[in-house]
Amino acid sequence: MNRTLSQTYKGMPVLITGHTGFKGSWLAIWLSELGAQVIGYSIDPPTQPNHFELCRLNDKMTDIRGDIRDYEKLEHVIKEYSPRIVFHLAAQPIVLLSYDCPKETLDVNVGGTVNILEALRKTKRASAFVGITSDKCYEDRNMIWGYRENDPLGGFDPYSASKAMAELAIASYRDSFFPPEKQGDQGLAVASARAGNVIGGGDFAEFRLLPDCMKALMKNETVIVRNPASVRSWQHVLVPLSGYLLLGMRLLENSEAFSGAWNFGPSEMQPMTTQAVVEHAIRCWGSGEWEYRPLASSKKETEVLRLNWEKAANRLNWVPVYPWEKAVAKTVDWFKEYRTRRSDTRSDMYFVAAAQIRDYMKEAMGKGMDWCR
């Protein structure tokens, strides 16, 4: 198993659901840089501005607009393009929003996952499926040592519960229709990937720490922090994406060895507080201040959330390249570049993202991950 990402994905048709979102657009750029034939299936970008449009990705890939809840259209797309591998990222990704629209959150995150799995079962076109869920799929027990892949699933809020349900749906389809030890009666290798608190350039979503921080700093406004003592495992978007791409490559090589659930988390033994992250972002930006303003709501959010990623380290030869300080710095670098370019309607942020991807791959290879080429 000495293949590299570029050797695996070059020329390969790859379907990304949710490609207009923050993580999906970064994954589309990375796959494009690897030479893949990228097909995206998603609703319109969820924010204005957004990373997908700033990078002009509709000119660089097959851009299909559709709702993950539209089973017939989804099945038609799979039949038409016959992707070799599917990365499923389409989701309602905001915890606080799930309190306001719980049914939609469950319909999208659970029903959408079932739709893509059922379409793959019926069409028999793909060879591998990587379902992206969340670190919030675990039962909230405030474990400071980190959740492992075999810890109980659960969820207090609708978003977290939806991700636990999505994990159960993935496991059910895998065990019922695509058993790894038999390569599945239809040949589909199935895995799920769990990561959380991903940061990076181009994220403009509401109710997220770094996007809220950067939007305030760009306006010379005070950064509002609602939970400064909350502990999270902060990681740059390229950290889990490298894991997703590696996992997809390994699934194509050996379904039995690499099917199942995988955690991808940051390098720190001790996760950082939101206060520390905001203060570092302000230092990287060069100016600014923050203010504690408690959230005027009874909506519960997990206070301590950390993943154990030893399985990925031992079996995939994967480790996170960026420490949290560099993850924040790279995020701030992107927004500084965006601030400089945003008045130019012809500007294309694709090349900024592609340069950060090349830097990440170079550092990964320097840490012994030769597959990251």
TIKE-103404 format. One record per residue (C-alpha): residue number from 1; residue in three letters; x, y negated, z. Coordinates in Angstrom, 1 decimal. Layout:
NUM;ala;X;Y;Z;
...
This chain:
1;met;0.0;0.0;0.0;
2;asn;2.5;-2.6;-1.2;
3;arg;0.2;-4.5;-3.5;
4;thr;-0.2;-8.3;-3.1;
5;leu;-3.2;-10.5;-3.2;
6;ser;-2.4;-11.8;-6.7;
7;gln;-1.8;-8.3;-8.1;
8;thr;-5.2;-7.2;-6.7;
9;tyr;-7.4;-10.2;-7.5;
10;lys;-6.0;-11.4;-10.8;
11;gly;-8.6;-11.0;-13.5;
12;met;-11.1;-9.3;-11.1;
13;pro;-14.7;-10.4;-11.0;
14;val;-15.5;-11.5;-7.5;
15;leu;-18.9;-12.7;-6.1;
16;ile;-19.0;-15.2;-3.3;
17;thr;-22.4;-15.9;-1.7;
18;gly;-22.4;-19.3;0.0;
19;his;-19.7;-20.7;-2.3;
20;thr;-21.0;-24.3;-2.0;
21;gly;-20.4;-24.3;1.8;
22;phe;-17.2;-25.2;3.6;
23;lys;-15.6;-21.8;4.0;
24;gly;-17.1;-20.5;0.7;
25;ser;-15.6;-23.3;-1.3;
26;trp;-12.1;-22.8;0.2;
27;leu;-12.4;-19.1;-0.6;
28;ala;-13.4;-19.9;-4.2;
29;ile;-10.3;-22.1;-4.5;
30;trp;-8.0;-19.4;-3.1;
31;leu;-9.4;-16.7;-5.4;
32;ser;-9.1;-19.1;-8.4;
33;glu;-5.5;-19.7;-7.5;
34;leu;-5.0;-15.9;-7.5;
35;gly;-6.5;-15.6;-11.0;
36;ala;-9.8;-14.1;-10.1;
37;gln;-13.0;-14.5;-12.1;
38;val;-15.0;-16.2;-9.4;
39;ile;-18.8;-16.1;-9.4;
40;gly;-20.7;-18.0;-6.8;
41;tyr;-24.3;-17.6;-5.7;
42;ser;-25.6;-20.3;-3.3;
43;ile;-28.1;-23.1;-2.7;
44;asp;-27.0;-26.7;-3.3;
45;pro;-24.1;-28.0;-1.1;
46;pro;-25.4;-28.5;2.4;
47;thr;-23.9;-31.9;3.1;
48;gln;-23.0;-35.1;1.3;
49;pro;-20.2;-35.5;0.7;
50;asn;-19.1;-31.8;0.5;
51;his;-15.9;-29.9;-0.3;
52;phe;-17.4;-28.0;-3.3;
53;glu;-18.2;-31.2;-5.2;
54;leu;-15.1;-33.1;-4.1;
55;cys;-13.0;-30.3;-5.6;
56;arg;-15.1;-30.2;-8.8;
57;leu;-15.5;-26.4;-8.4;
58;asn;-18.4;-26.2;-10.8;
59;asp;-15.9;-26.7;-13.6;
60;lys;-13.6;-24.0;-12.3;
61;met;-15.9;-21.0;-11.6;
62;thr;-19.3;-19.6;-12.5;
63;asp;-21.6;-21.6;-10.4;
64;ile;-25.1;-20.1;-9.9;
65;arg;-27.7;-21.8;-7.7;
66;gly;-30.0;-19.5;-5.8;
67;asp;-31.3;-18.7;-2.4;
68;ile;-30.0;-15.6;-0.6;
69;arg;-33.6;-14.9;0.3;
70;asp;-34.5;-14.5;-3.4;
71;tyr;-33.9;-10.8;-3.8;
72;glu;-34.9;-10.5;-7.5;
73;lys;-32.5;-13.3;-8.6;
74;leu;-29.7;-11.9;-6.5;
75;glu;-30.1;-8.5;-8.0;
76;his;-30.2;-10.0;-11.5;
77;val;-26.9;-11.8;-10.9;
78;ile;-25.2;-8.7;-9.6;
79;lys;-26.4;-6.7;-12.7;
80;glu;-25.3;-9.5;-15.1;
81;tyr;-21.8;-10.1;-13.7;
82;ser;-20.9;-6.7;-12.1;
83;pro;-18.5;-8.0;-9.4;
84;arg;-15.9;-5.6;-8.2;
85;ile;-16.0;-7.1;-4.7;
86;val;-18.5;-9.2;-2.8;
87;phe;-17.7;-11.7;-0.1;
88;his;-21.0;-12.6;1.7;
89;leu;-20.8;-16.0;3.4;
90;ala;-24.3;-17.4;2.7;
91;ala;-25.8;-18.4;6.0;
92;gln;-27.4;-21.0;8.2;
93;pro;-24.2;-21.7;10.2;
94;ile;-25.1;-24.2;12.9;
95;val;-25.9;-23.0;16.5;
96;leu;-27.9;-26.1;17.5;
97;leu;-29.9;-26.2;14.3;
98;ser;-31.0;-22.6;14.9;
99;tyr;-33.0;-23.9;17.9;
100;asp;-35.0;-26.2;15.6;
101;cys;-35.5;-23.6;12.8;
102;pro;-35.2;-20.1;14.3;
103;lys;-37.2;-18.4;11.7;
104;glu;-35.2;-19.8;8.8;
105;thr;-32.0;-18.9;10.6;
106;leu;-33.1;-15.3;11.0;
107;asp;-34.5;-15.1;7.5;
108;val;-31.3;-16.4;6.0;
109;asn;-28.7;-14.7;8.2;
110;val;-30.4;-11.4;8.7;
111;gly;-32.8;-11.1;5.7;
112;gly;-30.1;-12.5;3.4;
113;thr;-27.6;-9.9;4.5;
114;val;-30.1;-7.1;4.0;
115;asn;-30.9;-8.5;0.5;
116;ile;-27.3;-8.5;-0.7;
117;leu;-26.7;-5.0;0.7;
118;glu;-29.9;-3.6;-0.8;
119;ala;-29.0;-5.2;-4.2;
120;leu;-25.6;-3.6;-4.1;
121;arg;-27.2;-0.2;-3.1;
122;lys;-29.6;-0.3;-6.0;
123;thr;-27.3;-1.7;-8.7;
124;lys;-24.3;0.4;-7.9;
125;arg;-22.0;-2.2;-9.5;
126;ala;-19.6;-3.3;-6.7;
127;ser;-16.8;-1.3;-5.1;
128;ala;-16.4;-3.3;-1.9;
129;phe;-18.4;-5.6;0.4;
130;val;-17.1;-7.9;3.1;
131;gly;-19.8;-9.5;5.2;
132;ile;-18.8;-12.6;7.1;
133;thr;-20.5;-12.9;10.5;
134;ser;-19.2;-14.8;13.5;
135;asp;-17.4;-14.5;16.8;
136;lys;-20.8;-15.4;18.4;
137;cys;-22.2;-12.0;17.4;
138;tyr;-20.9;-10.6;20.8;
139;glu;-23.0;-10.5;24.0;
140;asp;-22.0;-13.6;25.9;
141;arg;-20.0;-12.4;29.0;
142;asn;-17.5;-15.3;29.1;
143;met;-14.6;-12.9;28.7;
144;ile;-11.4;-14.8;28.9;
145;trp;-9.3;-11.9;27.5;
146;gly;-11.2;-11.8;24.2;
147;tyr;-13.9;-9.7;22.7;
148;arg;-12.9;-6.5;20.8;
149;glu;-14.7;-5.0;17.8;
150;asn;-16.4;-2.3;19.9;
151;asp;-17.7;-4.7;22.6;
152;pro;-21.6;-5.0;22.8;
153;leu;-23.3;-7.2;20.3;
154;gly;-25.9;-9.8;21.5;
155;gly;-26.9;-13.4;21.4;
156;phe;-28.7;-16.0;23.6;
157;asp;-29.5;-18.5;20.9;
158;pro;-31.1;-17.7;17.5;
159;tyr;-27.9;-18.2;15.6;
160;ser;-25.9;-15.9;17.7;
161;ala;-28.6;-13.3;17.7;
162;ser;-28.9;-13.5;14.0;
163;lys;-25.2;-12.7;13.6;
164;ala;-25.5;-9.7;15.9;
165;met;-28.5;-8.5;13.8;
166;ala;-26.5;-9.0;10.6;
167;glu;-23.7;-6.9;12.1;
168;leu;-26.2;-4.1;12.9;
169;ala;-27.7;-4.3;9.3;
170;ile;-24.2;-4.0;7.8;
171;ala;-23.4;-1.0;10.1;
172;ser;-26.7;0.6;9.3;
173;tyr;-26.2;0.3;5.5;
174;arg;-22.6;1.5;5.8;
175;asp;-23.5;4.6;7.9;
176;ser;-26.7;5.4;6.0;
177;phe;-25.7;4.9;2.4;
178;phe;-22.0;4.3;2.1;
179;pro;-20.3;6.6;4.7;
180;pro;-16.6;5.8;4.6;
181;glu;-15.4;9.4;4.9;
182;lys;-17.3;10.2;1.7;
183;gln;-16.5;7.0;-0.1;
184;gly;-20.3;6.5;-0.1;
185;asp;-22.7;8.2;-2.4;
186;gln;-22.4;5.1;-4.5;
187;gly;-18.8;4.2;-3.9;
188;leu;-19.2;1.0;-1.9;
189;ala;-16.7;0.3;0.8;
190;val;-18.4;-1.9;3.5;
191;ala;-16.8;-4.0;6.2;
192;ser;-17.6;-7.1;8.4;
193;ala;-15.4;-9.9;9.5;
194;arg;-15.8;-11.9;12.6;
195;ala;-14.2;-15.3;13.1;
196;gly;-15.3;-18.6;14.7;
197;asn;-14.6;-22.2;15.3;
198;val;-13.0;-22.6;11.9;
199;ile;-11.7;-26.1;11.1;
200;gly;-10.2;-27.6;8.0;
201;gly;-10.5;-30.3;5.4;
202;gly;-13.8;-30.8;3.6;
203;asp;-16.1;-29.8;6.5;
204;phe;-18.7;-32.6;6.9;
205;ala;-21.4;-30.6;8.8;
206;glu;-23.3;-32.0;11.7;
207;phe;-22.8;-30.7;15.3;
208;arg;-19.2;-29.6;14.7;
209;leu;-16.4;-31.0;16.7;
210;leu;-13.7;-31.8;14.1;
211;pro;-16.1;-33.0;11.4;
212;asp;-17.8;-35.3;13.9;
213;cys;-14.3;-36.4;15.1;
214;met;-13.1;-37.2;11.6;
215;lys;-16.2;-39.0;10.5;
216;ala;-15.9;-41.2;13.6;
217;leu;-12.2;-41.9;13.0;
218;met;-12.7;-42.8;9.4;
219;lys;-15.3;-45.4;10.5;
220;asn;-13.1;-46.7;13.3;
221;glu;-15.7;-45.5;15.8;
222;thr;-15.4;-43.9;19.2;
223;val;-15.4;-40.1;19.0;
224;ile;-18.3;-38.7;21.0;
225;val;-17.6;-35.4;22.8;
226;arg;-20.5;-33.5;24.4;
227;asn;-18.7;-30.6;26.0;
228;pro;-15.0;-31.5;26.7;
229;ala;-14.4;-28.5;28.9;
230;ser;-15.7;-25.9;26.5;
231;val;-13.1;-23.3;25.5;
232;arg;-12.8;-22.2;21.9;
233;ser;-10.4;-20.2;19.7;
234;trp;-9.7;-22.9;17.1;
235;gln;-8.3;-21.8;13.8;
236;his;-7.7;-23.3;10.4;
237;val;-10.0;-22.1;7.6;
238;leu;-7.1;-20.4;5.8;
239;val;-6.4;-18.2;8.8;
240;pro;-9.6;-16.1;8.6;
241;leu;-9.8;-16.4;4.8;
242;ser;-6.4;-14.7;4.5;
243;gly;-7.9;-11.9;6.6;
244;tyr;-11.0;-11.6;4.4;
245;leu;-8.9;-11.4;1.3;
246;leu;-6.5;-8.8;2.8;
247;leu;-9.4;-6.8;4.1;
248;gly;-11.1;-6.8;0.7;
249;met;-7.9;-5.6;-0.9;
250;arg;-7.5;-2.8;1.6;
251;leu;-11.1;-1.7;1.2;
252;leu;-10.5;-1.2;-2.5;
253;glu;-7.5;1.0;-1.7;
254;asn;-8.9;3.1;1.1;
255;ser;-12.6;2.8;2.2;
256;glu;-12.3;5.3;5.0;
257;ala;-9.4;3.6;6.7;
258;phe;-10.6;0.0;6.5;
259;ser;-14.4;0.1;6.6;
260;gly;-16.0;-1.3;9.8;
261;ala;-15.8;-4.5;11.8;
262;trp;-12.7;-6.7;12.1;
263;asn;-11.9;-9.7;14.3;
264;phe;-9.8;-12.6;12.9;
265;gly;-8.7;-15.2;15.4;
266;pro;-6.0;-17.8;16.2;
267;ser;-2.5;-17.1;17.6;
268;glu;-2.9;-18.7;21.1;
269;met;-3.2;-16.4;24.1;
270;gln;-5.1;-19.2;25.8;
271;pro;-7.8;-20.9;23.7;
272;met;-8.0;-24.7;23.9;
273;thr;-10.6;-27.0;25.3;
274;thr;-12.6;-29.4;23.0;
275;gln;-10.9;-32.3;24.8;
276;ala;-7.4;-31.1;23.9;
277;val;-8.4;-30.7;20.3;
278;val;-10.0;-34.1;20.0;
279;glu;-7.0;-35.8;21.7;
280;his;-4.6;-34.1;19.3;
281;ala;-6.7;-35.1;16.3;
282;ile;-6.6;-38.7;17.4;
283;arg;-2.8;-38.5;17.8;
284;cys;-2.5;-37.0;14.3;
285;trp;-4.7;-39.7;12.9;
286;gly;-2.7;-42.4;14.5;
287;ser;-5.4;-44.3;16.4;
288;gly;-8.8;-43.9;18.0;
289;glu;-10.4;-43.0;21.3;
290;trp;-13.0;-40.6;22.6;
291;glu;-15.9;-40.8;25.1;
292;tyr;-17.7;-38.1;27.0;
293;arg;-21.4;-38.2;26.4;
294;pro;-23.4;-35.2;27.8;
295;leu;-25.8;-33.5;25.3;
296;ala;-29.3;-34.6;26.3;
297;ser;-30.7;-31.1;25.6;
298;ser;-31.3;-27.8;27.3;
299;lys;-30.0;-25.9;24.3;
300;lys;-27.3;-23.5;25.6;
301;glu;-23.9;-23.0;24.0;
302;thr;-21.3;-20.5;25.0;
303;glu;-18.6;-22.0;27.3;
304;val;-15.8;-19.5;26.8;
305;leu;-15.4;-17.6;23.5;
306;arg;-12.3;-15.8;22.4;
307;leu;-11.5;-12.9;20.0;
308;asn;-9.0;-10.1;20.3;
309;trp;-7.5;-9.4;16.9;
310;glu;-5.0;-6.7;17.8;
311;lys;-6.8;-4.3;15.4;
312;ala;-6.1;-6.5;12.4;
313;ala;-2.5;-7.0;13.5;
314;asn;-1.8;-3.3;13.9;
315;arg;-3.7;-1.9;11.0;
316;leu;-3.7;-4.7;8.4;
317;asn;-0.3;-6.3;9.2;
318;trp;-2.2;-9.6;9.6;
319;val;-1.4;-12.4;12.0;
320;pro;-2.6;-16.0;12.1;
321;val;0.0;-18.3;10.7;
322;tyr;-1.0;-21.7;12.1;
323;pro;-1.1;-22.5;15.8;
324;trp;-4.0;-24.7;16.8;
325;glu;-1.9;-27.9;16.7;
326;lys;-1.0;-27.3;13.1;
327;ala;-4.6;-26.3;12.3;
328;val;-5.7;-29.7;13.6;
329;ala;-2.8;-31.5;11.8;
330;lys;-3.6;-29.9;8.5;
331;thr;-7.3;-30.9;8.9;
332;val;-6.3;-34.5;9.6;
333;asp;-4.0;-34.5;6.6;
334;trp;-6.8;-33.5;4.3;
335;phe;-9.1;-36.3;5.6;
336;lys;-6.3;-38.8;5.3;
337;glu;-5.9;-37.8;1.7;
338;tyr;-9.7;-38.0;1.2;
339;arg;-9.8;-41.5;2.7;
340;thr;-7.2;-42.6;0.2;
341;arg;-8.9;-41.1;-2.8;
342;arg;-12.6;-41.4;-2.0;
343;ser;-13.0;-44.8;-3.8;
344;asp;-11.9;-43.1;-7.0;
345;thr;-14.8;-41.3;-8.5;
346;arg;-12.4;-39.4;-10.8;
347;ser;-10.5;-38.0;-7.9;
348;asp;-10.3;-34.2;-7.6;
349;met;-9.5;-32.8;-4.1;
350;tyr;-9.0;-29.3;-5.6;
351;phe;-5.3;-29.9;-5.9;
352;val;-5.0;-31.0;-2.2;
353;ala;-6.7;-27.7;-1.1;
354;ala;-4.6;-25.7;-3.5;
355;ala;-1.4;-27.2;-2.2;
356;gln;-2.4;-26.4;1.4;
357;ile;-3.1;-22.8;0.3;
358;arg;0.3;-22.5;-1.3;
359;asp;1.9;-23.8;1.9;
360;tyr;0.0;-21.3;4.0;
361;met;1.0;-18.4;1.7;
362;lys;4.6;-19.5;1.9;
363;glu;4.6;-19.5;5.7;
364;ala;2.7;-16.2;5.8;
365;met;5.4;-14.5;3.7;
366;gly;8.0;-16.1;6.0;
367;lys;6.3;-14.2;8.9;
368;gly;6.7;-10.8;7.1;
369;met;3.3;-10.7;5.4;
370;asp;4.5;-9.9;1.9;
371;trp;1.0;-9.1;0.8;
372;cys;0.2;-12.8;0.9;
373;arg;1.4;-13.5;-2.7;
